[in-house]
Amino acid sequence: RQNFRQNAVDIFMDCPSRERAGWLCDSYFTARAEQTFCGGHEVEKSFLENYLLPERYPNIPAGMLPMCYPSDSHNGTYIPNWAMWFVLELEEYAARGGDRATVEAARGKVQDLFEFLGRYRNTDGLLEKLDSWVFVEWSEANDFVQDVNYPTNMLYAAALDAASRMYGIKEYAAEAEKVRSVIRAQSFDGTFFVDNAVRENGVLKPTRNRTETCQNYAFFLGTATPRSHPELWNR
């Protein structure tokens, strides 16, 4: 409760002593806490509106969202993963009773985001060699983000599905299922989902890197379920 109080003064922030900034992904979970502690989403609405007010962001490529805003970086760095968490949070905001006007105001930015990410889709439909700061989690999982990072693509599929449900874009849902199917075929080694694949001589080869985070992403984001992968779930 004290953590929430100190990180939700006017927008959702990372931490009061080190980074008083409105970071995406953190906000996805802090917004759930606002609903639990306060029974509403007033701070979340302000947080989301900050991302919707600018017509574009001058320091990053068109179509991408800043990793935190305001107080975004001026060196051109962005986290593509955090932009996808924005889409997931927007859908949960609507489900918590958030106003439809905010969701509709974000439509263009969400569609621009997927158009931007589409430049990185390989022939399998997976995001490959994403630029800037590809961020999964503060652990060894962040050592395995290239060339194809499967947790990032699990997040990509979940974001596509969320956008499809919010805006009725059926093509997004079809693409999400295709991405999940390819991940299951490439990443699951019979025991665990591996974190990444590297391209050698033009051929994409899954590694043997297997982190706890990758397994959590698989179940949390719907690539795997207790029914589809019961042994892994039990493990």
C-alpha positions, 0 to 999 in steps of 0.5 A, spaced: 500 500 500 505 504 501 509 503 495 502 504 491 501 511 495 508 513 493 508 511 486 501 514 484 501 521 486 499 524 479 501 519 474 504 512 475 511 512 476 517 507 477 519 509 484 519 515 488 527 515 490 530 513 483 525 514 477 520 519 478 517 517 471 511 514 467 514 508 465 509 503 461 509 496 463 510 498 470 503 501 469 500 495 467 500 492 474 500 499 478 493 500 474 491 493 477 493 496 484 489 502 483 483 498 482 484 494 488 486 500 493 481 505 490 476 502 486 477 506 480 482 508 475 483 516 475 490 516 475 491 511 470 486 515 465 491 521 466 497 516 465 494 514 459 492 521 456 499 523 457 501 518 451 495 520 447 496 528 447 502 529 443 501 528 435 508 525 435 514 524 439 520 527 436 525 523 439 523 516 436 521 513 430 514 514 427 509 509 430 513 507 436 511 509 443 516 512 448 518 507 454 516 513 459 512 519 458 513 525 459 520 525 461 522 521 455 529 520 453 532 525 448 537 520 445 532 516 441 532 510 445 525 506 446 523 499 448 518 496 443 516 491 448 513 497 453 509 499 447 506 493 446 504 493 454 501 499 453 496 496 448 494 490 453 493 496 459 489 499 454 484 493 454 484 492 461 483 499 462 476 499 458 475 492 462 475 496 469 470 501 466 475 506 463 471 511 458 471 508 451 473 515 448 480 514 451 480 507 448 478 510 441 483 516 442 488 511 442 486 507 436 491 511 431 497 510 435 495 503 436 495 501 429 501 505 427 505 501 432 503 495 429 505 498 422 511 500 425 512 493 428 510 489 421 517 492 418 520 487 423 516 481 421 520 475 418 518 470 413 515 466 419 511 472 421 515 473 428 518 479 430 526 479 428 532 483 430 528 489 433 532 495 434 533 499 440 532 497 447 529 490 447 527 489 454 524 482 457 525 482 464 531 484 469 534 477 469 538 473 464 532 473 460 535 480 457 541 476 455 537 472 449 533 478 446 536 477 439 535 475 433 528 472 435 526 473 442 520 468 443 517 472 450 517 478 446 513 475 440 508 472 445 507 479 448 506 481 440 501 476 439 497 478 446 497 485 444 495 483 437 489 480 440 487 485 445 487 490 439 483 486 435 478 485 441 478 493 442 477 495 435 474 489 431 480 488 427 479 481 425 486 481 421 490 482 428 486 476 431 488 471 425 496 474 425 496 473 433 494 466 432 499 465 427 504 467 431 503 463 437 503 457 432 509 458 430 512 460 437 510 453 439 513 449 433 519 453 434 520 455 441 518 449 445 523 443 446 519 438 449 520 440 456 521 448 456 520 454 451 527 456 449 528 464 449 531 465 443 533 463 436 539 466 432 540 466 424 546 462 422 547 462 414 540 464 413 537 459 417 534 461 424 536 456 429 533 456 436 538 456 442 538 452 448 537 458 453 531 456 457 529 461 463 524 462 468 521 468 465 520 465 458 515 460 461 512 465 465 511 469 459 508 463 455 502 462 460 501 469 462 500 471 455 496 465 452 501 462 448 501 456 453 495 453 457 495 448 463 491 444 458 496 445 452 502 444 456 500 440 463 507 437 464 510 444 464 505 447 468 506 442 473 513 443 473 
